[in-house]
Amino acid sequence: MKTEIIEINTEFIRLDALLKLSGIAETGGHAKVMIQNGEVKVNGEICTMRGKKMRHGDKASTQNASAEVCVIDR
């Protein structure tokens, strides 16, 4: 499984927004359902908080895909 690097220019991105931006979830609503169903791991641990703040180096993954946050200079 290839990890998609998602570059942001803010301090953090919410987990649901990361899933949508990376294409792991088709919509924000789809991301919400995935998170609530326990389908998403953050740094290897199941996370059910859709507003979880994802910071530089944090990784979100499902069975089929993963995305890592990379903060770029503002």
C-alpha positions as a Python dict, from the first residue, in 0.01 Angstrom:
ca = {
    (1, 'M'): (0, 0, 0),
    (2, 'K'): (140, 337, -102),
    (3, 'T'): (117, 628, 141),
    (4, 'E'): (-1, 954, -10),
    (5, 'I'): (180, 1261, 126),
    (6, 'I'): (-62, 1548, 186),
    (7, 'E'): (108, 1887, 208),
    (8, 'I'): (-60, 2157, 414),
    (9, 'N'): (52, 2509, 504),
    (10, 'T'): (-129, 2528, 837),
    (11, 'E'): (-43, 2382, 1178),
    (12, 'F'): (-292, 2095, 1145),
    (13, 'I'): (-575, 1946, 939),
    (14, 'R'): (-879, 1765, 1076),
    (15, 'L'): (-888, 1390, 1021),
    (16, 'D'): (-1210, 1401, 817),
    (17, 'A'): (-1068, 1673, 592),
    (18, 'L'): (-747, 1474, 544),
    (19, 'L'): (-941, 1168, 433),
    (20, 'K'): (-1141, 1375, 185),
    (21, 'L'): (-839, 1569, 54),
    (22, 'S'): (-636, 1253, 4),
    (23, 'G'): (-918, 1079, -182),
    (24, 'I'): (-947, 800, 75),
    (25, 'A'): (-1305, 919, 134),
    (26, 'E'): (-1519, 1043, -153),
    (27, 'T'): (-1697, 1309, 55),
    (28, 'G'): (-1690, 1457, 402),
    (29, 'G'): (-1996, 1249, 488),
    (30, 'H'): (-1821, 933, 372),
    (31, 'A'): (-1519, 1025, 589),
    (32, 'K'): (-1748, 1074, 890),
    (33, 'V'): (-1904, 729, 846),
    (34, 'M'): (-1564, 562, 800),
    (35, 'I'): (-1433, 723, 1119),
    (36, 'Q'): (-1746, 646, 1324),
    (37, 'N'): (-1735, 282, 1209),
    (38, 'G'): (-1378, 244, 1336),
    (39, 'E'): (-1235, 190, 987),
    (40, 'V'): (-960, 453, 1027),
    (41, 'K'): (-635, 423, 1218),
    (42, 'V'): (-425, 722, 1317),
    (43, 'N'): (-61, 637, 1376),
    (44, 'G'): (-157, 270, 1404),
    (45, 'E'): (-445, 310, 1652),
    (46, 'I'): (-817, 312, 1568),
    (47, 'C'): (-952, 668, 1595),
    (48, 'T'): (-1321, 759, 1615),
    (49, 'M'): (-1273, 1137, 1654),
    (50, 'R'): (-1345, 1296, 1319),
    (51, 'G'): (-1216, 1634, 1441),
    (52, 'K'): (-880, 1483, 1544),
    (53, 'K'): (-605, 1733, 1470),
    (54, 'M'): (-356, 1575, 1233),
    (55, 'R'): (-13, 1739, 1253),
    (56, 'H'): (316, 1699, 1065),
    (57, 'G'): (415, 1333, 1047),
    (58, 'D'): (76, 1195, 1152),
    (59, 'K'): (-54, 910, 937),
    (60, 'A'): (-413, 803, 874),
    (61, 'S'): (-481, 464, 723),
    (62, 'T'): (-758, 226, 621),
    (63, 'Q'): (-738, -127, 488),
    (64, 'N'): (-680, 4, 135),
    (65, 'A'): (-501, 339, 159),
    (66, 'S'): (-300, 571, 379),
    (67, 'A'): (-213, 940, 395),
    (68, 'E'): (60, 1124, 585),
    (69, 'V'): (55, 1492, 679),
    (70, 'C'): (347, 1709, 572),
    (71, 'V'): (351, 2074, 681),
    (72, 'I'): (527, 2297, 430),
    (73, 'D'): (665, 2644, 498),
    (74, 'R'): (400, 2913, 498),
}
